[in-house]
């Protein structure tokens, strides 16, 4: 499954090369790096869900830098040479392979010993069908598949869009899987900084407990919903839906910027009527145009279901837990949960 639109390999490779040249010119500057991070463990996180884990588990012993600034769509990230250089100087890197091709390439080049791939710390699964092609005819699907094959042999070779073929990378939207990643990363920090291993274990336990409480909130809150189906622009909620016995119907598949087929729009209209769907969800970092068009055509409401790829002033909460609780409130309202 093609998770996101591709970022040119040549652009990434050029940035990686320049970044590594910069790094080699600064070899032996560990003292400067220590000064920059105030003597703390220098941790680089790829985007917000990884940043949150690093901050919660690392606590006072780490200085966390995120490659994806607030308001930037993570999948569109293009790294600057300075960021490439910082990757090579990091003590620890936490990322999610398959969701940011530019980051995957740079991390491979950086060669930092203590590098944790969140996708390898839990089990990835497939959810839904190929992005943006639900509901299409067999002929349409074959045409898309042929086009994808041509692209893979064209100017986009070298990218791995998922740690497993067709795997859904949005593991952080399932509190249980996110807790598994937290435990794995706690071990990574303990290995990188044995002197504070006990604190990392304590912080990991505290975060896992919070995620367990969040899981309980979702299970309890969604238990008695009048419908189990929700429609969303971005099919990022497959793990969440599976965990809480819901049915996710995505307008555009895993890629929020792909255009749904006319057949898919018709199918969604029928699903909305049959399953008594009241709301079409959209997100904060992508266009709401398609969601609002579908809602207007079917007489439905719209609301935000945040995939938590970044925190901005538009986010309904200041951190992961608060935004997930806002998501729960939105789902309860839309699904008629009591």
ABEGO torsion letter per residue (X at the ends): XBABBBBBAAAAAAAAAAAAAAAAAABGAAAAAAAAAGGBBBBBBABAAAAAAAAAAAEAABBBBBABBBGBBAAABBBBAAAAAAAAABABBBBBBGABAAAAAAAAAAGBABBBBAAAABBBBBBEBBBGABGBBAAAAAAAAAAAAAAAABAABGBBBEABBGBBABAAABAAAAAAAAAAAAAAAAAABAAAAAAAAAAAAAAAAAAAAAAAAAAAAAAABABABBBBABBAAAAAAAAAGBBBBBAAEABAABBBBAAAAAAAAAAAAAAGBABBBBBAABBAAAAAAAAAAAGBBBBBBBAGABBBAABBEABAAAAAAAAAAAAAAAAGBX
